């Protein structure tokens, strides 16, 4: 079971990084890509990951009312700045991490779009 999960994760990583997926690596230029239960599992996984990326992107990009967003953290930092500068510095680091995470999620979204297109062509 762990091997299947590892292979599915590796295939997803290959598609997200822009290289060809494992399912089409053995095919020639005129051959039809392999289909089957592994492709179905991969495409289902792409859909689940896509939903998670959208949810996280929405949360991080939301306003100051949404817990976990960058603006929410900035409001907390502003409150903590006068009372506890060390805590404010920690929150500032969290803001930087959250902004980096948003950039990574945008890159993942591009890869997932390619994977969804590939999955649509397999149906």
ABEGO torsion letter per residue (X at the ends): XAAAAAAAAAAAAAAAAGBBBAAAAABBAABBBBBEAAAAAAAAAAAAAAAAAAAAAAAAABBAABBGBAAAAAAAAAAAAAABAAAAAAAAAAAAAAAAAAAAAAAAAAAAAAAAAAAAAAX
